[in-house]
């Protein structure tokens, strides 16, 4: 508690007013090293003649007591649910435990659906998102991951195994649903998703578990060359330099999808009005920047 002014410094002490205690103390500190104005001296002299020094100090002491009482009341309010018999250390441990047991805030949980043709760069974008959020906070699942010798995307050698192709769909579904139950912060479904029903069940589950949902589509056509035109390119064995699917099929796709299979994919594609469309990064030197990811992943889309 600050000491009340003594009679030795009284002549330099301003009258106690209704201003906050902090401002009052600052004025005392400032005026202690300066000569008080004549008006203040006259006022101080009147205090000395009209009232004892103790009466002048009473407002300061009263405010300090009130301040201490307010602080005590605030502390009591914060710890009102904690037993009085607990030590401060135990009280702190109890509060920390309660905070740790709270579920992840809804804004911090996100479910991302990636969709696009083989060779579009979905896996590249997926790895960039995992790096952005931190590997330990993410689960990413794709059918392709089960065909890598390291049992994860990009690890080891990729060799497509047709004998497990149907099983990979169920494995991926199970992993995503388990991740929802485990409250994983970031869950990514990294598959072609040509038709909306393929990921609709995951969106329903994500909303049940209070995840924010983003559907990100990597473009496969331009304003000048539509996807359907690639069918003609394949029939004529012609490669158009500005056709995105030509580049994806011949330069980017690790499985080298056959023409008749890609034709099926083109015909079954469904547009999603809720999807965020992004341009593909077809050059190996192109990378997703932090600024691009921040803008993309902070996009608000109501699904």
Secondary structure, DSSP 8 states (H G I E B T S, - for coil): ------GGGGGG-----SS-HHHHHHHHHHHTTS---HHHHHHHHHHHHHS-HHHHHHHHHHHHHHHHHHHHHHHHHHTTTS-TTS-HHHHHHHHHHHHHTS---GGG-EEEEEE--TTSSHHHHHHHHHHHH-GGGEEEE-SGGGGBTTSSTTSS-B---GGGHHHHHHHHHHHHHHHHHTT-SEEEEES---STHHHHHHHHHHHHTT-EEEEEEE----SSS-TTHHHHHHHTT---TT-HHHHIIIII-TT---HHHHHHHHHH----TT-EEE----STT----HHHHHHHHT-----
